[in-house]
């Protein structure tokens, strides 16, 4: 048993060394970003609306990916959120106040980890028209 374990370990070490010497980064041995761990796209509830100018309205953003977090941006033309930028919703669901501007766009992204090989969702957006101007 010990001999088989030592052979397996030495084979693994040789495989990793050969891969690195061939110029392939070590993290490519266990690929990520293949979609197998990709967070599901966020959803909005309500998905969008046109409403009289009554101030902020509550919108729920959620993802079906267990353990995921969500980041979002909102405004007339917000930047796309990333796993490291935007307002953080800790957890796979949260309710936000959408501000009452003439047209407010909310963009959201879901992710499980942030870094090299991150399998973030697509950036999803919803438009909320309050029919008012400031």
KOLVEXLO-931460 format. One record per residue (C-alpha): residue number from 1; residue in three letters; chain; x, y, z. Coordinates in steps of 0.1 Angstrom, whole numbers. Layout:
N
resi:NUM; resn:ALA; chain:A; X:X; Y:Y; Z:Z
...
END
This chain:
134
resi:1; resn:UNK; chain:A; X:0; Y:0; Z:0
resi:2; resn:UNK; chain:A; X:28; Y:24; Z:9
resi:3; resn:UNK; chain:A; X:46; Y:17; Z:-23
resi:4; resn:UNK; chain:A; X:15; Y:24; Z:-44
resi:5; resn:UNK; chain:A; X:9; Y:56; Z:-26
resi:6; resn:UNK; chain:A; X:45; Y:67; Z:-31
resi:7; resn:UNK; chain:A; X:43; Y:59; Z:-68
resi:8; resn:UNK; chain:A; X:11; Y:79; Z:-71
resi:9; resn:UNK; chain:A; X:27; Y:109; Z:-54
resi:10; resn:UNK; chain:A; X:58; Y:107; Z:-74
resi:11; resn:UNK; chain:A; X:38; Y:104; Z:-106
resi:12; resn:UNK; chain:A; X:18; Y:134; Z:-97
resi:13; resn:UNK; chain:A; X:49; Y:154; Z:-89
resi:14; resn:UNK; chain:A; X:65; Y:145; Z:-122
resi:15; resn:UNK; chain:A; X:33; Y:154; Z:-141
resi:16; resn:UNK; chain:A; X:32; Y:188; Z:-125
resi:17; resn:UNK; chain:A; X:69; Y:194; Z:-130
resi:18; resn:UNK; chain:A; X:66; Y:185; Z:-167
resi:19; resn:UNK; chain:A; X:36; Y:207; Z:-171
resi:20; resn:UNK; chain:A; X:54; Y:237; Z:-156
resi:21; resn:UNK; chain:A; X:86; Y:231; Z:-176
resi:22; resn:UNK; chain:A; X:65; Y:229; Z:-207
resi:23; resn:UNK; chain:A; X:54; Y:265; Z:-200
resi:24; resn:UNK; chain:A; X:18; Y:258; Z:-189
resi:25; resn:UNK; chain:A; X:7; Y:276; Z:-157
resi:26; resn:UNK; chain:A; X:0; Y:252; Z:-128
resi:27; resn:UNK; chain:A; X:-35; Y:266; Z:-124
resi:28; resn:UNK; chain:A; X:-44; Y:252; Z:-159
resi:29; resn:UNK; chain:A; X:-42; Y:217; Z:-145
resi:30; resn:UNK; chain:A; X:-75; Y:222; Z:-128
resi:31; resn:UNK; chain:A; X:-94; Y:244; Z:-152
resi:32; resn:UNK; chain:A; X:-121; Y:268; Z:-140
resi:33; resn:UNK; chain:A; X:-142; Y:291; Z:-160
resi:34; resn:UNK; chain:A; X:-156; Y:262; Z:-179
resi:35; resn:UNK; chain:A; X:-192; Y:268; Z:-169
resi:36; resn:UNK; chain:A; X:-194; Y:239; Z:-144
resi:37; resn:UNK; chain:A; X:-192; Y:262; Z:-114
resi:38; resn:UNK; chain:A; X:-207; Y:292; Z:-131
resi:39; resn:UNK; chain:A; X:-231; Y:312; Z:-110
resi:40; resn:UNK; chain:A; X:-266; Y:314; Z:-124
resi:41; resn:UNK; chain:A; X:-277; Y:348; Z:-138
resi:42; resn:UNK; chain:A; X:-294; Y:371; Z:-113
resi:43; resn:UNK; chain:A; X:-331; Y:377; Z:-116
resi:44; resn:UNK; chain:A; X:-351; Y:408; Z:-106
resi:45; resn:UNK; chain:A; X:-385; Y:409; Z:-90
resi:46; resn:UNK; chain:A; X:-403; Y:429; Z:-103
resi:47; resn:UNK; chain:A; X:-384; Y:425; Z:-136
resi:48; resn:UNK; chain:A; X:-390; Y:462; Z:-145
resi:49; resn:UNK; chain:A; X:-419; Y:486; Z:-143
resi:50; resn:UNK; chain:A; X:-432; Y:520; Z:-151
resi:51; resn:UNK; chain:A; X:-445; Y:538; Z:-121
resi:52; resn:UNK; chain:A; X:-456; Y:573; Z:-111
resi:53; resn:UNK; chain:A; X:-429; Y:593; Z:-93
resi:54; resn:UNK; chain:A; X:-433; Y:581; Z:-57
resi:55; resn:UNK; chain:A; X:-398; Y:579; Z:-45
resi:56; resn:UNK; chain:A; X:-378; Y:547; Z:-41
resi:57; resn:UNK; chain:A; X:-393; Y:513; Z:-49
resi:58; resn:UNK; chain:A; X:-381; Y:479; Z:-35
resi:59; resn:UNK; chain:A; X:-367; Y:454; Z:-59
resi:60; resn:UNK; chain:A; X:-354; Y:419; Z:-51
resi:61; resn:UNK; chain:A; X:-323; Y:406; Z:-68
resi:62; resn:UNK; chain:A; X:-316; Y:369; Z:-65
resi:63; resn:UNK; chain:A; X:-296; Y:340; Z:-79
resi:64; resn:UNK; chain:A; X:-304; Y:303; Z:-76
resi:65; resn:UNK; chain:A; X:-267; Y:295; Z:-70
resi:66; resn:UNK; chain:A; X:-263; Y:284; Z:-34
resi:67; resn:UNK; chain:A; X:-235; Y:303; Z:-16
resi:68; resn:UNK; chain:A; X:-233; Y:330; Z:-43
resi:69; resn:UNK; chain:A; X:-231; Y:367; Z:-37
resi:70; resn:UNK; chain:A; X:-244; Y:395; Z:-59
resi:71; resn:UNK; chain:A; X:-231; Y:429; Z:-67
resi:72; resn:UNK; chain:A; X:-251; Y:456; Z:-84
resi:73; resn:UNK; chain:A; X:-250; Y:492; Z:-97
resi:74; resn:UNK; chain:A; X:-279; Y:515; Z:-104
resi:75; resn:UNK; chain:A; X:-285; Y:548; Z:-121
resi:76; resn:UNK; chain:A; X:-292; Y:564; Z:-155
resi:77; resn:UNK; chain:A; X:-263; Y:546; Z:-171
resi:78; resn:UNK; chain:A; X:-244; Y:525; Z:-144
resi:79; resn:UNK; chain:A; X:-212; Y:507; Z:-150
resi:80; resn:UNK; chain:A; X:-212; Y:469; Z:-152
resi:81; resn:UNK; chain:A; X:-206; Y:454; Z:-118
resi:82; resn:UNK; chain:A; X:-179; Y:428; Z:-113
resi:83; resn:UNK; chain:A; X:-171; Y:405; Z:-85
resi:84; resn:UNK; chain:A; X:-150; Y:432; Z:-69
resi:85; resn:UNK; chain:A; X:-170; Y:464; Z:-78
resi:86; resn:UNK; chain:A; X:-205; Y:475; Z:-71
resi:87; resn:UNK; chain:A; X:-228; Y:474; Z:-41
resi:88; resn:UNK; chain:A; X:-225; Y:439; Z:-24
resi:89; resn:UNK; chain:A; X:-255; Y:418; Z:-15
resi:90; resn:UNK; chain:A; X:-242; Y:391; Z:9
resi:91; resn:UNK; chain:A; X:-261; Y:360; Z:1
resi:92; resn:UNK; chain:A; X:-280; Y:348; Z:-29
resi:93; resn:UNK; chain:A; X:-309; Y:372; Z:-25
resi:94; resn:UNK; chain:A; X:-315; Y:407; Z:-13
resi:95; resn:UNK; chain:A; X:-339; Y:436; Z:-15
resi:96; resn:UNK; chain:A; X:-327; Y:470; Z:-27
resi:97; resn:UNK; chain:A; X:-343; Y:504; Z:-30
resi:98; resn:UNK; chain:A; X:-344; Y:516; Z:-66
resi:99; resn:UNK; chain:A; X:-341; Y:554; Z:-66
resi:100; resn:UNK; chain:A; X:-367; Y:575; Z:-84
resi:101; resn:UNK; chain:A; X:-350; Y:589; Z:-114
resi:102; resn:UNK; chain:A; X:-367; Y:593; Z:-148
resi:103; resn:UNK; chain:A; X:-351; Y:561; Z:-159
resi:104; resn:UNK; chain:A; X:-331; Y:539; Z:-135
resi:105; resn:UNK; chain:A; X:-312; Y:510; Z:-148
resi:106; resn:UNK; chain:A; X:-300; Y:483; Z:-124
resi:107; resn:UNK; chain:A; X:-272; Y:459; Z:-134
resi:108; resn:UNK; chain:A; X:-263; Y:429; Z:-114
resi:109; resn:UNK; chain:A; X:-238; Y:400; Z:-114
resi:110; resn:UNK; chain:A; X:-236; Y:368; Z:-93
resi:111; resn:UNK; chain:A; X:-204; Y:350; Z:-83
resi:112; resn:UNK; chain:A; X:-192; Y:324; Z:-59
resi:113; resn:UNK; chain:A; X:-155; Y:334; Z:-57
resi:114; resn:UNK; chain:A; X:-136; Y:364; Z:-69
resi:115; resn:UNK; chain:A; X:-102; Y:360; Z:-86
resi:116; resn:UNK; chain:A; X:-84; Y:342; Z:-114
resi:117; resn:UNK; chain:A; X:-108; Y:317; Z:-131
resi:118; resn:UNK; chain:A; X:-139; Y:332; Z:-115
resi:119; resn:UNK; chain:A; X:-171; Y:317; Z:-129
resi:120; resn:UNK; chain:A; X:-193; Y:348; Z:-126
resi:121; resn:UNK; chain:A; X:-227; Y:350; Z:-141
resi:122; resn:UNK; chain:A; X:-236; Y:373; Z:-170
resi:123; resn:UNK; chain:A; X:-243; Y:409; Z:-161
resi:124; resn:UNK; chain:A; X:-281; Y:412; Z:-162
resi:125; resn:UNK; chain:A; X:-301; Y:444; Z:-162
resi:126; resn:UNK; chain:A; X:-336; Y:457; Z:-156
resi:127; resn:UNK; chain:A; X:-350; Y:491; Z:-163
resi:128; resn:UNK; chain:A; X:-373; Y:510; Z:-140
resi:129; resn:UNK; chain:A; X:-391; Y:540; Z:-153
resi:130; resn:UNK; chain:A; X:-407; Y:563; Z:-127
resi:131; resn:UNK; chain:A; X:-422; Y:588; Z:-151
resi:132; resn:UNK; chain:A; X:-406; Y:617; Z:-132
resi:133; resn:UNK; chain:A; X:-377; Y:640; Z:-137
resi:134; resn:UNK; chain:A; X:-354; Y:657; Z:-112
END
